[in-house]
C-alpha cells in the first residue's frame, strides 16, 4: 500500500453553531442571551470563520502485526501502546488523519487578547476548536465514501497521541507520515503541533 498521504487543501465547512455555543458554556434551556449579545456572538463567530482555513491530510495503512503492545505497519515502522493495540484489535488496516485551522485565526486570537478583548478571543477560540474537530469528521466521511466500495468503514471512534498510554511523542510520526508541513503544521521540541488548532488521530478500518 502506498505510503503517500492525500492532502486536502480546502475543507468546506460551515461553523457548527450549536457546538460552538455549547463550548462557550451556553445551555439551550437555561442560558438567556439578549438579542444584542446573540448578534455580537454570531458576528464574532462569522469573523472567526472567515479567518479559518481548514486543511487536512490522511493516509491509509496496512497493519502487519499487532501483538497487544506493538502495532507494526507496512513500511517497517510501529506504534507502542497497549490501549491503541486494543483499539485496533480487530483491524488489518488503519487510517491516520490530520487537520488544521491555520495560523491566521491564532494570530487573531492573540491580537484580541493583547487588546484585552477576551470575550471575542474566547469566541474565536471556541469556533476554531470546533471547526478543527469537525474537519476530522469531514475527512472520516470522505474516507468512508471510498471504503464503502470495498465493503469497509472506519471505526466510529478515533485515538490520538497523548491519550492514555499512547505517548505524545508519537506526534512526530503523525507529522512525518501525514506530511503535515505541507499544510502549514509544525512540531515543537515538546511534540506539540503548531498552529495550536491542529489535530491528529488514528482510526481503524473494519469490514
N, C-alpha and C positions, 0 to 999 in steps of 0.2 A: 504494500500500500504506500502511496506517495507520502513523503514527509513534508510537503509544501503546504502551508496554510492558505486558506481562502481569505482574502482581505476584502472587507466590505467598507467602501469609502464613505457611504452615507446611509444611515439607518433612519428611515422616515417614521417618526413617532409624534403623536400629539401628547401634550402633558396630561398625565393621569390625575385629574383634579381631585378626585375623592381621596386617592392615596396620598397626594401632597398635603391636603388639608388634615388628613389623619396623622401624618408625620409631624405636622405643626402643632398637634395636640387638640385639634378641634373634634368634638364629638357631635355626631349628627343630631342627636335628640336633646342634648343638654347645652351645647355651646351656642350662644346667641351673638351674631355679628350684626352691627348696624350696616345699612346699605353703603355707607362711606367706607367702613372697614373692609367689607366684601369687595368693593370696587378697587380699593387700593391693593388688596392682596392679589386679586385677579390680574391687575396691571403689573405687579411685580413678577408674578408667575409668567406672564406673557413676555416681559423683558428678559427674564432668565432664559426662557425657551429660545428666544432669538439669539442668545449668546452661546447656546449649547450646540455643539457639532458632534453628534453621535457617530462613532466609527467602531468597527469591530473586526474580529478575526476568529476563525475556527479551524480546527484540524481533526480529522477522523483518524483513529489509530487502531491497530490490531493489538490485542493483549496476547502475548506469547505464553505467559505463565503468571499464576497468582498462587503463592504458597501460604497465604494467610498473613503475610507481613510485607513481602516484596512483590510489587506488581511490575512485571517486565514487559516492555513494549517493543514492537517492531522498530528496528533501528538501534537495538542494543543499549537501551537506557531504561531507567526504572524509577519508581516512587517507593519510598519506605513508609508504610503506615498500616497498622492493624485495622484501624477504623475504615480507611479507604479500601483496604483489601476486602473487608466485609461488604462495604457499599457496592463494590464491583464484583462480588462473588459469583453472580450468575451471568456475567458479561464476558464475551470474547472480543468485544470492541468497546471503544470509548471515544468521546469527543472532548477536546479542550476548547474552551471558549474565552474570549476576552473582549471587553468593550470599554470605551472611554467617552466622557462628555467633552473632552478637550480642555485647553488651557484658558480660553477667554472667560469662561464662567468663573474659574478660580481667581483670575485677576479681578473680576468684577466683585466677587465676594470680599477679597482683601481690600479693594477700594472702598466699598461701603462700610466695612469695619473701621478703616482708618478715618472715615468721616463720622464715626460714632452712629452710623445709621444701622444699628444692629437688627432692627425689625426687618429691613429689606434684605440684609445679609442672610438672615435665618431663612427667609422665603426662598432666596436664590439657592441656598444650600440644600433645602428640602427638595426643591424642584430638580436640581442636578442629581441628587441621590436617587430619587425615584425614577428618573428617566434613564439613568445608567443601569439600574436594576432591570428596568423594562427592556433595555437594549439586549440584555442576555436572554430574556424571554423571546424577543424577536428573532435572535439568532437560533434559539432552540426550535422555534416554529419553522424557520427556514430549513434547518437540517431535517426536521421531521417530515417535511414535504418530500425531500429527497429519499429518505429512508422508507417511506410508505411504499414506494415502488418495489422494495425488496422484502416487504412484509416485516419491517423492523421499526423500532421507535426509540427515542431517548427516554431514559428514566425520568420520572416526574420531578425528582429532586436533584440538586447539584451539590458538589462538595468543593470547598475552597481551601487554599493553603492558609494555614494559621488556625484552622478549626480542629479541635480535639488533638490527636497526635500527628496530624499532617502538618509538619513544620512549615513556618512562614518562609524558610529558606527555599522552599520549592517554587516560590515565585520566580526565581532565577530560571528554572526550567520552563515555566509558563511563558516568561518573557522571551526566551530564546526560541522555543518551538512555535509560538504564535507570531513570531516576527513583530512584536508589539512596537518596536522602534519605528516601523513603517507607518503606524497610525499615531505617532507622536507621543508614545508612552515610554517613559524612562524607568529606571530602577535605582533606588538609593542603596548605599552600603548596608543598610539595615533591612533590605529586601522589601521596601515599601514602594508601591507604584506611584509614579508621578505623571501627569497631574493627579491630585488626590481622588477625584471622581473617576477612577479607573478600577475595573474589577476583572477577576478571572475565576474560572471554575472548571470542573470536570464532571461530565455526565456519562453514565453507562449507556451502551446501546443494547437493546434487548429484542429478541424475536417477538 
